[in-house]
Amino acid sequence: MNEMPNCIGCGAVIQTENPKEVGYAPASSLEKETVICQRCFRLKNYNEIQPVSLTDDDFLRILNGLGEQNGLIVKIVDIFDFNGSWLPGLHRFVGKNPVLLVANKADLLPKSVKPKKVINWLKREAKNLGLQPIDVMLVSAHKGMGMREVVDAIENYREGKNVFVVGCTNVGKSTFINRIIKHATGEGNVITTSHFPGTTLDMIEIPLDDGASLFDTPGIINHHQMAHHIDNSELKYITPKKEIKPKVYQQNAGQTLYIGALARFDFIKGERSAFTVYVANDLPIHRTKLEKADALYEEHKGVLLSPPSEKYIDQLPELVRHEFAVKDGKTDVVISGLGWITVQHPNVVVAAHAPKGVEVFIRPSLI
Ligand code: GDP
């Protein structure tokens, strides 16, 4: 039997038997010069997603394999969801291989923010998380910002060896690699990109000029992200597409902010303070009194407080309360995948409520 081709979208080996498994394409499609699996075909044409059975163990197995390789690891994180997209423990998987840390989606940060400041912040946070990258870069794969510099840095640090690009789903890894291919070959849009988490399957090998290759590894699904708790049709509301316009709220203790029906931020104790909300621009924020907040939610979730809309509100896990006594000003209260609220002044007590399973934590302010 002839060897099966790879899907030109996601790289999976094509199979014609099981429509529920990775790489399925109808047998008739094998007659074509290039084959695209049904899943990528649908994503491209209808923005429709099919669940596939690729497990966390598969991802771990692939990551584990990196330690046996000899090359440069390019780790991509999403600057908007830095901690959520971090891939904890990667430094243990990669063995002696150098790691180039690339933070993507720089276009989402307000233009007033200096890239140098963000890079220094990234270096500090990476160190705190146990990773010592060979270099840290900030890019927008989507806009092409900083890509030339990254291409040069990869060329420089790989020293003729293979390159392995890793990242959690939705960090923009496919967009990033498409940019690299475009820089190298002038061809665009070879790999499937979408705003659905988990679209890249199997390793895709992209030959480089000198006989070495660049490998695109599958994105690891991060179950702590907000994206996994809301319906695909509503993901667009929480995924920022453009530069985030921060919203500043002067609050007294005893006031609450609702971010749609997805999260809530209570100011519990402290002097009148400023709080800056960084979330997708179109997400409605509703201000209310803390004492009325529970009742408001029960009565208005899915309608006044939305997304999620009425149709999907029952699928949202219950909100869980996380309280923080913030000692230092300029601290971010992060809701993984949704955004963050910067506490501008020291010595306040606040509480963030987020769907059960979504990580909530504080960190030194990014901006
Ligand atoms: P992958 O799952 O990591 O391969 O991610 P994709 O390349 O499919 O991108 C995931 C989502 O992030 C898509 O909606 C992209 O349009 C978006 N995206 C990718 N790169 C950027 C970027 O530089 N800036 C912004 N704002 N969005 C991006």
Boltz pocket constraint, residues with backbone or C-beta under 6 A from the ligand:
constraints:
  - pocket:
      binder: B
      contacts: [[A, 104], [A, 105], [A, 106], [A, 107], [A, 108], [A, 139], [A, 140], [A, 141], [A, 142], [A, 143], [A, 167], [A, 168], [A, 169], [A, 170], [A, 171], [A, 172], [A, 173], [A, 174], [A, 175], [A, 176], [A, 192], [A, 193], [A, 194], [A, 195], [A, 196], [A, 197], [A, 198], [A, 199], [A, 200], [A, 219], [A, 240], [A, 241], [A, 242]]
      max_distance: 6.0
